[in-house]
Amino acid sequence: MVIVVVMRLFLAIPLAESVAAELTRLTARLRPANANLRWASAESWHITLQFLGNASEEQCGCLIDRLANLRSAPVPVQLGEPGIFERTSVFYAGVELTPQLITLQQRVLAATAPCGFEPETRPYHPHITLARMKAGRGGHELRWLLASLHAQPKFSRFTAREFLLYESHLSSAGSQYEVRQRFPLEDAL
C-alpha cells in the first residue's frame, strides 16, 4: 500500500513589518462596523506569486530544488488602493504591478512548471486579502466598506528580499500558513 502525502502549497512575498503595522491600523478602524466579515490575521498577510494547490512530497522536493536556483534581484513593493472582488466577496489591499514584480512572478511560474504546476489563466492581480464575507455574497457591504475609507490610505514602500513557500492548513477558524522554505532575492554579483 502506497500512502501519498498531499499538501496545499503557494509561493508568496511576506510583508515588511512597517506595512503590516499600517494595514493593522487600517483594519482596526474598519472592523467594528463590519461584523459580517471574517478578517484575516496579520500573520496570514502576503502577496501571492503563485497558488500551487495540492502537491505531493515529490513535487514539493522538485519545487525546492528548482526555486533554490531561481535568481532575481530584490523587488520594490508598493501597496495601492484597497478594493473588492465581488465574485469571491473579498476586501483587499492592492499591490502595484511593477516590472520587477512581474519578472519575479514569471520566473516563479517558469521554475514551477517542470514540477507539474500550471499557471492561472487569469491575469496576475497581486493583492493582500484583508477580509472575506462570512457567508453568502456581500457586494453591497463590501462596497460600503470601501466607501467608508473616505481617503486613500498611504502605505510605505518596502523591498522584498525573499519569497516563501507556504503550506496552507485548512481549519474551521480559517487557513493557517506554515513556512516550508525561504528563497532569497539577491542582487547579482
KEVEX-326165 format. One record per residue: chain; x, y, z of N, C-alpha, C, O in turn. Coordinates in steps of 0.02 Angstrom, whole numbers, m for minus. Atoms other than C-alpha are relative to their C-alpha. Last residue first. Layout:
BEGIN
(r A, (X, Y, Z), (X, Y, Z), (X, Y, Z), (X, Y, Z)),
...
# end
This chain:
BEGIN
(r A, (m69, m17, m18), (1363, 1983, m408), (39, 23, m60), (98, 39, m55)),
(r A, (m50, 39, 37), (1179, 1991, m450), (70, 23, 19), (82, 82, 30)),
(r A, (m29, m34, 57), (1074, 2071, m314), (52, m44, m33), (89, m80, 1)),
(r A, (m64, m32, m9), (988, 1945, m204), (22, 36, m63), (9, 13, m119)),
(r A, (m4, m41, 61), (811, 1883, m182), (63, 42, 10), (65, 85, 54)),
(r A, (m24, m70, 0), (821, 1745, m52), (m4, 32, m69), (3, m2, m121)),
(r A, (m42, m8, 59), (710, 1590, m55), (22, 73, m3), (m20, 117, m12)),
(r A, (m13, m71, 17), (633, 1532, 109), (48, 2, m59), (95, m37, m63)),
(r A, (m68, m17, 25), (558, 1358, 132), (3, 74, m16), (m47, 104, m36)),
(r A, (m37, 61, 16), (409, 1270, 214), (72, 14, m22), (118, m24, m7)),
(r A, (m55, m12, 47), (331, 1421, 300), (38, m65, m9), (64, m93, 40)),
(r A, (m64, 22, m26), (169, 1364, 383), (53, 12, m54), (44, m8, m112)),
(r A, (m54, 7, 47), (6, 1453, 349), (65, m17, 35), (84, 13, 85)),
(r A, (m62, m15, m37), (m156, 1432, 445), (57, m15, m48), (56, m65, m83)),
(r A, (m63, 31, 19), (m318, 1440, 346), (57, 23, 45), (60, 82, 65)),
(r A, (m34, m30, 57), (m480, 1486, 430), (66, m35, m13), (86, m80, 24)),
(r A, (m18, m69, m18), (m552, 1452, 603), (33, 37, m59), (54, 94, m51)),
(r A, (62, m38, m6), (m642, 1296, 538), (14, 73, 18), (m28, 116, 6)),
(r A, (36, 15, m62), (m474, 1230, 481), (m63, 42, 2), (m73, 86, m40)),
(r A, (69, m23, m5), (m368, 1220, 323), (m30, m20, 67), (m19, m75, 91)),
(r A, (37, 50, m38), (m179, 1203, 334), (m70, 28, 12), (m79, 79, 45)),
(r A, (62, m24, m28), (m89, 1300, 197), (m36, m57, 35), (m48, m110, 5)),
(r A, (50, 53, 0), (92, 1259, 161), (m60, 27, 37), (m54, 56, 91)),
(r A, (45, 10, m57), (198, 1409, 116), (m41, m64, m11), (m57, m82, m67)),
(r A, (44, 56, 17), (349, 1425, 1), (m40, m13, 64), (m13, m31, 116)),
(r A, (7, 59, m41), (423, 1596, 35), (m45, m53, m32), (m91, m37, m69)),
(r A, (68, 25, 7), (491, 1746, m57), (m1, m68, 33), (51, m100, 43)),
(r A, (10, 73, 3), (642, 1846, m8), (m72, m13, m20), (m116, 30, m16)),
(r A, (m66, 31, 5), (718, 2020, m7), (m3, m76, 1), (48, m110, 1)),
(r A, (4, 72, m15), (556, 2113, m41), (68, m31, m12), (96, m27, m67)),
(r A, (m36, 41, 48), (593, 2299, m36), (m4, m72, 23), (18, m90, 78)),
(r A, (m52, 43, m30), (468, 2411, 51), (33, m40, m55), (8, m43, m112)),
(r A, (m31, 44, 50), (359, 2560, 6), (50, m44, 38), (81, m23, 87)),
(r A, (m72, m5, 11), (257, 2632, 148), (21, m48, m56), (m8, m102, m64)),
(r A, (m40, 55, m26), (68, 2639, 131), (73, 11, m16), (90, 40, m68)),
(r A, (m68, m2, 27), (m48, 2787, 112), (40, m55, 34), (39, m63, 95)),
(r A, (m55, 9, m48), (m233, 2759, 139), (68, 2, m35), (74, m19, m93)),
(r A, (m45, 55, 19), (m349, 2832, 5), (55, m6, 52), (93, 42, 63)),
(r A, (m62, m21, 33), (m474, 2945, 91), (43, m61, m14), (41, m110, 24)),
(r A, (m1, m73, 8), (m656, 2922, 144), (62, 25, m37), (56, 66, m83)),
(r A, (m71, m20, m9), (m624, 2739, 192), (9, 75, m4), (56, 102, 27)),
(r A, (m10, m27, m67), (m812, 2714, 216), (73, 21, 13), (87, 51, 65)),
(r A, (21, m70, m2), (m837, 2696, 28), (15, 31, 68), (26, 92, 72)),
(r A, (m46, m38, 42), (m736, 2534, 26), (m16, 74, 3), (29, 116, 8)),
(r A, (m64, 1, m35), (m836, 2463, 171), (51, 42, m38), (87, 82, m9)),
(r A, (7, m48, m55), (m999, 2514, 87), (66, 6, 37), (87, 61, 55)),
(r A, (m2, m67, 31), (m944, 2425, m73), (m6, 54, 54), (27, 106, 50)),
(r A, (m70, m13, 19), (m904, 2271, 32), (6, 68, m33), (55, 104, m21)),
(r A, (m39, m13, m60), (m1074, 2278, 116), (73, 16, m16), (103, 60, 15)),
(r A, (20, m65, m26), (m1163, 2296, m52), (39, 18, 63), (59, 76, 72)),
(r A, (m25, m55, 42), (m1064, 2154, m131), (m17, 68, 29), (25, 113, 28)),
(r A, (11, m62, m36), (m1098, 2036, 13), (25, 60, m38), (59, 104, m9)),
(r A, (m31, m55, 37), (m1118, 1865, m62), (m17, 65, 36), (m73, 74, 60)),
(r A, (35, m29, 57), (m1154, 1721, 52), (39, 56, m33), (98, 67, m19)),
(r A, (46, 45, 35), (m1075, 1689, 221), (m33, 38, m58), (m48, 97, m52)),
(r A, (9, 62, m38), (m933, 1759, 325), (m44, m49, m37), (m30, m109, m37)),
(r A, (67, 5, m28), (m885, 1890, 194), (m6, m67, 36), (21, m118, 12)),
(r A, (48, 36, 42), (m698, 1895, 172), (m68, 3, 33), (m72, 9, 95)),
(r A, (61, 26, m30), (m565, 2012, 244), (m42, m35, m53), (m36, m21, m113)),
(r A, (9, m26, m67), (m389, 2081, 219), (m62, m29, 34), (m61, m39, 95)),
(r A, (68, 11, m24), (m329, 1984, 67), (m5, 23, 72), (31, m1, 116)),
(r A, (m3, 29, m67), (m167, 2062, 8), (m72, m6, 24), (m106, 44, 32)),
(r A, (40, m33, m51), (m156, 2095, m179), (12, m35, 67), (43, m88, 71)),
(r A, (m26, 6, m68), (m63, 2049, m338), (m41, 42, 50), (m60, 98, 35)),
(r A, (28, m58, m35), (m175, 2035, m492), (24, m3, 73), (m13, m27, 116)),
(r A, (m27, m7, m67), (m92, 1917, m617), (m25, 65, 31), (m18, 119, 1)),
(r A, (m58, m45, m7), (m206, 1895, m767), (22, 5, 73), (m19, 1, 118)),
(r A, (18, m70, m11), (m322, 1744, m759), (63, 43, 4), (116, 18, 24)),
(r A, (16, m28, 65), (m266, 1579, m836), (m20, 73, 6), (m19, 110, m43)),
(r A, (70, m20, 6), (m177, 1527, m678), (m12, 29, m69), (34, 56, m101)),
(r A, (17, m68, m21), (m7, 1446, m703), (m75, 13, m7), (m109, m20, m46)),
(r A, (22, m42, 55), (8, 1257, m711), (m16, 70, 26), (m44, 77, 80)),
(r A, (47, m52, m19), (109, 1156, m587), (m15, 45, m59), (30, 67, m95)),
(r A, (70, 19, 12), (188, 990, m636), (m52, 52, 19), (m111, 35, 24)),
(r A, (22, 40, m58), (362, 1009, m562), (m74, m19, m6), (m102, m50, 39)),
(r A, (m27, 68, 5), (429, 1065, m732), (m19, m46, 58), (m11, m107, 54)),
(r A, (31, 39, 54), (307, 1214, m723), (29, m71, m5), (m10, m118, m11)),
(r A, (46, 49, m28), (369, 1277, m553), (m31, m45, m53), (m54, m100, m37)),
(r A, (m34, 48, m43), (526, 1366, m614), (m47, m55, 24), (m26, m112, 34)),
(r A, (m45, 41, 41), (441, 1452, m761), (34, m54, 42), (45, m110, 18)),
(r A, (41, 44, 41), (299, 1513, m649), (43, m46, m42), (28, m106, m49)),
(r A, (29, 51, m44), (425, 1580, m522), (m42, m49, m41), (m36, m110, m32)),
(r A, (m54, 47, m15), (521, 1670, m659), (m24, m56, 46), (m4, m114, 38)),
(r A, (m10, 40, 60), (359, 1750, m720), (56, m52, 10), (51, m108, m14)),
(r A, (57, 47, 6), (316, 1808, m543), (9, m45, m61), (m7, m104, m57)),
(r A, (m6, 51, m51), (490, 1883, m520), (m56, m51, m8), (m44, m112, m5)),
(r A, (m58, 42, 17), (481, 1975, m687), (7, m57, 51), (17, m114, 32)),
(r A, (20, 42, 56), (306, 2041, m649), (56, m49, m19), (44, m108, m31)),
(r A, (45, 49, m28), (365, 2105, m480), (m24, m48, m55), (m29, m109, m43)),
(r A, (m39, 46, m41), (515, 2192, m559), (m44, m56, 30), (m23, m114, 33)),
(r A, (m39, 46, 41), (409, 2269, m698), (39, m51, 40), (45, m109, 20)),
(r A, (m61, m30, 26), (290, 2340, m567), (36, m49, m46), (23, m110, m42)),
(r A, (m30, 49, 45), (109, 2290, m532), (60, 33, m34), (51, 70, m82)),
(r A, (m18, m26, 66), (61, 2398, m385), (38, m52, m40), (83, m85, m15)),
(r A, (m73, m6, 4), (m13, 2296, m243), (15, 23, m71), (m9, m5, m119)),
(r A, (m33, 14, 63), (m197, 2310, m197), (76, 8, 6), (101, 39, 53)),
(r A, (m45, m56, 14), (m262, 2299, m20), (36, m18, m64), (68, m71, m68)),
(r A, (m73, 8, 4), (m408, 2178, m12), (36, 67, m5), (5, 119, m18)),
(r A, (m25, m68, m7), (m592, 2152, 31), (76, m5, 2), (103, m45, 41)),
(r A, (m65, m14, m33), (m654, 1984, m33), (14, 75, 0), (4, 109, m50)),
(r A, (16, m35, m62), (m831, 1926, m77), (62, 13, 43), (64, m4, 102)),
(r A, (m22, 42, m56), (m773, 1799, m208), (m11, 33, 68), (9, 5, 119)),
(r A, (15, 70, 16), (m868, 1873, m356), (18, m47, 58), (m18, m95, 72)),
(r A, (70, 16, m17), (m866, 2047, m278), (m15, m74, m10), (m53, m104, 29)),
(r A, (17, 50, 51), (m677, 2059, m276), (m70, m22, 17), (m80, m62, 63)),
(r A, (41, 59, m15), (m653, 2218, m178), (m4, m45, m61), (m5, m22, m118)),
(r A, (51, 17, 49), (m527, 2358, m172), (m40, m60, 22), (m29, m87, 77)),
(r A, (43, 56, m21), (m398, 2447, m66), (m54, m12, m53), (m73, 34, m90)),
(r A, (66, m13, m29), (m284, 2560, m166), (m33, m63, 25), (m25, m117, m3)),
(r A, (42, m49, 34), (m101, 2526, m193), (m66, 8, 37), (m70, 2, 98)),
(r A, (71, 15, m2), (35, 2440, m95), (m38, 56, m33), (m18, 115, m32)),
(r A, (41, m55, m23), (211, 2473, m155), (m73, m22, 0), (m100, m42, m52)),
(r A, (72, 13, m5), (341, 2337, m172), (m35, 62, 28), (m13, 91, 78)),
(r A, (35, m53, m36), (521, 2353, m231), (m75, m13, m3), (m102, m32, m54)),
(r A, (56, m31, 36), (589, 2182, m280), (m31, 56, 41), (m52, 45, 98)),
(r A, (54, m21, m45), (759, 2114, m229), (m53, 41, m38), (m37, 75, m88)),
(r A, (m18, m55, m45), (854, 2048, m380), (m56, 13, 49), (m113, m7, 37)),
(r A, (37, m61, 12), (810, 1879, m454), (24, 52, 51), (41, 35, 108)),
(r A, (m38, m61, m15), (896, 1712, m472), (m42, 61, m18), (m68, 66, m74)),
(r A, (29, m60, 29), (799, 1549, m463), (40, 61, 22), (54, 69, 81)),
(r A, (m42, m24, 55), (913, 1402, m421), (m27, 62, m34), (4, 88, m81)),
(r A, (m65, m16, m29), (835, 1369, m250), (48, 27, m53), (95, 63, m37)),
(r A, (2, m70, m25), (667, 1380, m338), (65, 20, 33), (81, 80, 35)),
(r A, (5, m47, 56), (701, 1223, m441), (3, 73, 24), (36, 115, m6)),
(r A, (m60, 3, 43), (764, 1117, m297), (m2, 54, m54), (48, 89, m65)),
(r A, (m55, m27, m39), (626, 1174, m178), (64, 0, m40), (102, 49, m39)),
(r A, (7, m73, m8), (493, 1147, m309), (60, 30, 36), (89, 79, 13)),
(r A, (m15, m29, 65), (555, 971, m352), (m3, 77, 4), (42, 111, m22)),
(r A, (m72, 4, 8), (553, 925, m168), (23, 30, m65), (74, 66, m68)),
(r A, (m28, m49, m46), (374, 988, m153), (76, 0, m5), (107, 54, m6)),
(r A, (7, m65, 32), (326, 889, m308), (29, 55, 44), (60, 102, 18)),
(r A, (m45, m1, 57), (395, 730, m230), (m3, 68, m35), (49, 96, m53)),
(r A, (m68, m12, m27), (308, 766, m65), (51, 4, m57), (97, 45, m54)),
(r A, (m29, 58, m34), (145, 778, m164), (68, 20, 30), (94, 74, 15)),
(r A, (m65, 23, 24), (56, 939, m207), (22, m60, 41), (6, m67, 100)),
(r A, (m22, 64, m29), (m119, 1010, m191), (64, m24, m33), (72, m21, m94)),
(r A, (51, 49, m15), (m136, 1192, m239), (29, m63, 29), (82, m61, 61)),
(r A, (m18, 65, 30), (5, 1289, m321), (m54, m52, 11), (m62, m97, m30)),
(r A, (35, 50, m40), (m52, 1468, m292), (12, m66, m35), (m3, m74, m95)),
(r A, (34, 55, 34), (80, 1577, m373), (m33, m45, 52), (m1, m66, 100)),
(r A, (m32, 3, 65), (160, 1744, m328), (m31, m55, m42), (m43, m46, m102)),
(r A, (m7, 63, 34), (43, 1780, m183), (35, 9, m67), (18, 53, m107)),
(r A, (14, m15, 70), (73, 1939, m86), (15, m64, m39), (72, m83, m48)),
(r A, (m55, 15, 46), (61, 1900, 100), (m21, 23, m70), (m80, 39, m82)),
(r A, (m7, m47, 57), (m48, 1930, 252), (62, m15, m41), (116, m27, m14)),
(r A, (17, 33, 63), (m78, 1775, 359), (8, 45, m61), (1, 22, m117)),
(r A, (m47, 55, 13), (12, 1835, 515), (m13, m34, m67), (31, m66, m95)),
(r A, (m61, m29, 27), (m87, 1998, 509), (51, m54, m18), (90, m45, m65)),
(r A, (m49, m21, m51), (m245, 1897, 537), (62, 27, m35), (78, 9, m92)),
(r A, (m61, 40, 1), (m378, 1894, 402), (47, 27, 53), (50, 87, 66)),
(r A, (m62, m37, 12), (m544, 1973, 449), (60, m46, 2), (66, m88, 47)),
(r A, (m51, 39, m36), (m703, 1871, 433), (67, 32, m19), (90, 26, m76)),
(r A, (m63, 17, 33), (m834, 1998, 382), (43, m42, 45), (43, m34, 106)),
(r A, (11, 56, 47), (m1016, 2005, 435), (63, m19, m38), (61, m61, m84)),
(r A, (4, 64, m34), (m975, 2108, 590), (m7, m59, m47), (7, m115, m28)),
(r A, (10, 52, 51), (m919, 2259, 490), (1, m69, 31), (50, m106, 23)),
(r A, (62, m12, 38), (m931, 2420, 590), (m18, m56, m48), (m67, m51, m83)),
(r A, (60, m5, m43), (m804, 2368, 723), (m66, 7, m39), (m117, m19, m16)),
(r A, (30, 60, m29), (m676, 2305, 596), (m65, 11, 39), (m114, m25, 26)),
(r A, (57, 23, 39), (m641, 2462, 492), (m38, m58, 34), (m97, m67, 21)),
(r A, (49, m54, 9), (m526, 2561, 607), (m64, m26, m32), (m118, m2, m17)),
(r A, (27, m13, m67), (m433, 2404, 663), (m54, 54, m3), (m103, 52, 33)),
(r A, (53, 49, m14), (m414, 2358, 478), (m30, 10, 69), (m90, m3, 78)),
(r A, (56, m8, 46), (m321, 2520, 438), (m57, m49, 18), (m114, m28, 24)),
(r A, (35, m61, m19), (m209, 2514, 592), (m62, 10, m43), (m115, 29, m18)),
(r A, (32, 14, m64), (m163, 2332, 556), (m40, 61, 23), (m96, 54, 47)),
(r A, (61, 37, 14), (m129, 2377, 374), (m38, m17, 64), (m99, m17, 64)),
(r A, (46, m47, 32), (m4, 2510, 430), (m66, m34, m17), (m119, m5, m7)),
(r A, (25, m45, m52), (77, 2387, 551), (m49, 51, m29), (m99, 66, 2)),
(r A, (48, 38, m40), (91, 2256, 413), (m29, 43, 55), (m89, 38, 70)),
(r A, (61, 3, 40), (174, 2388, 304), (m54, m40, 37), (m112, m21, 35)),
(r A, (30, m68, 2), (303, 2429, 438), (m65, m1, m39), (m113, 33, m20)),
(r A, (34, m15, m63), (335, 2243, 473), (m34, 68, m2), (m89, 76, 25)),
(r A, (m44, m33, m48), (377, 2211, 291), (m41, 17, 62), (m101, 29, 58)),
(r A, (2, m74, m6), (257, 2093, 206), (52, 24, 49), (70, m10, 97)),
(r A, (24, m23, m65), (297, 1914, 154), (2, 77, 3), (39, 109, m35)),
(r A, (m46, m48, m30), (311, 1877, m33), (m29, 20, 68), (m88, 40, 73)),
(r A, (21, m68, m14), (218, 1722, m88), (56, 41, 30), (106, 15, 55)),
(r A, (m61, m40, m4), (225, 1546, m156), (m19, 73, 7), (m63, 97, m28)),
(r A, (m2, m61, 40), (81, 1426, m126), (65, 36, 12), (99, 25, 63)),
(r A, (m57, m45, 1), (56, 1248, m64), (m14, 64, m40), (m56, 65, m85)),
(r A, (24, m58, 39), (m82, 1130, m9), (54, 53, 4), (71, 77, 58)),
(r A, (0, m64, m36), (m8, 964, 48), (m24, 54, m47), (m19, 48, m108)),
(r A, (18, m58, 41), (m36, 786, m7), (m1, 62, 44), (m28, 61, 100)),
(r A, (11, m58, m42), (52, 636, 68), (m14, 59, m46), (25, 74, m92)),
(r A, (m21, m62, 33), (30, 483, m40), (m17, 58, 46), (m75, 68, 63)),
(r A, (33, m57, m30), (25, 319, 55), (28, 63, m32), (88, 75, m30)),
(r A, (m38, m62, 5), (70, 169, m51), (m41, 57, 29), (m99, 67, 10)),
(r A, (42, m59, 0), (0, 0, 0), (44, 62, 0), (89, 69, 42)),
# end
